[in-house]
Each structure stands twice: as structure tokens, then as C-alpha cells.
Amino acid sequence: MLALYHYEPSANSAKPMICLREKGLDFVSHYIDLHVFQQHSPEYVKVNPNGQVPALVHDGRVITESTVINEYLEDVFPQVPLRPADPHERAEMRIWSKFVDEYYCPSLSLIAWHHMIQGVVKDLSREEFDKYLARIPLHEQREKWRLAATKSFPKEQLDEAVRKLRFSMQRHEERLGKWTWLAGGTYSLADVNTYSMTAAMPFFFAEFVNEKDTPRTMDWLRRMENRPGVQAALAMARKPRRNPDARNHNPDLNRKTA
């Protein structure tokens, strides 16, 4: 039996949700609401001691880390392949996924924390916040929550994150100039592992992700959104998807950090 512990079909949670749907696999969905700190609850920490989503449970064994989860699903359920047969494309898939995990995603995460965390904790008393903070298993995550909820990140750090995002989108566009998909001519985990990170970029960073500057990326997003597996994963959302005009109505998102 497969069970997936996840938040909305966005960021890292979306990666295995899309992979599972693309492969047509049945699984039990366990929704973990990050806005009420369920990821740090004693019950969930028994599943993933790091207190982070997603986590996959397969026949009682737990696999964490979204990219690793997708590689595991590919190993165990290869009938609908999401790893290229060509060794070079397979290497490109892993190279790109590594870039996403180590460079692109952390930069996007920092900007997201800057804009979102204060809103999540604004109605909590200091005592309530400290209680939730004490439940976070990882020291680094505790400090990240504390910083984001109080004074947020230094401007220099935010500016550097935006610079990295701009560079990531340039790399994204260059790859699609060479190939149909992000690792070559085959739709693969490189695309699955990237979609949820890039889907919101035209809304939040329209100054450098748009039809003029990144036409191949915009076309790739449309092709991704037309895939049945992506549509099935997005249909699992409990909260409404972000309105494409949200950028025009959220002053925090309109305020550039670079």
C-alpha cells in the first residue's frame, strides 16, 4: 500500500503528487496543513522525524525528500517510465533535478517565507508561537521560522535570492531552447520536479518570466498544465489555486526586493 503525506499540490508536495498521478498509482492521501503546523505535530513527526512534507509510506517503509521519493517510485513502479531510457538524458535529468534542489528551490523558498510566514503567525500570541516553535525538530528550521516571523530576512539576502531566481529562469529557458523537455526529448522527472516551482513564477516575477523574455518557459508551462497527471494532482487542492491577477492585488508581492 502507498500513502503520501503532503500539503497542497505546490512546491515539494506537488512533486510526488504529480509523479503518482502520472503513473496512475493508487495511494492514500494524508493532508498535512502547514498553516496550522501539522507537520510538527507529534503524530506526524513519528512518520518523518524532520517534521517536513512530503513523506511516502510504502508497505510500512517511509521515504522522505521529494526528489528521492520520485526516484523510488520510478524504481518500484517503472511501468509508466518517467526516467529517460537514454543514459545521457537520464544524467541530464539528475543534473537538472540537483540544480533545482540545491539552487533554484532554496532561493524561491526564501522569498516565499519572506512574504508568507508573518501572515501565518500574525494571529498567534507570543506564547502560542513559542509553543509551536519548540515543536520544530530541526534547529535550522526553528531559526528560519523565528527569523521569518519576527524581523524577516536581510535585504541583501532577499536580493541575492531574486538574482538566483533570475539566473535559474535563464537556465530553464536555455534548456528548452535545446530540447523539447528539460532533460532532452523525453518528458521526465526533471519536468515533474520543476513544475511546481515554476508555475507561480509568471505571477510573482513577471518582470523576468513572461512571454517576451521566456517564451519557451511559458510554452512549457502550458504543456505541463495540459498533462493529465498534472491536472489530476492539481485537482487534489483544498485551497483555490492562485488567481493569475493575484500579483496586482497583493502589495507585498508587488514590492520588488531587487
ABEGO torsion letter per residue (X at the ends): XBBBBBBBBBEAAAAAAAAAAAAGBBBBBBBBBAAAGAAABAAAAAABAAGBOBBBBBGGBBBBEAAAAAAAAAAABAABBABBABAAAAAAAAAAAAAAAAAAAAAAAAAAAAAAAAAAAAABBAAAAAAAAAABABAAAAAAAAAAAAAEBBAAAAAAAAAAAAAAAAAAAAAAAABABAAEABBBAAAAAAAAAAAAAAAABAAABBAAABAAAAAAAAAAAABAAAAAAAAABABBBBBAAAAAABAAAABBAX
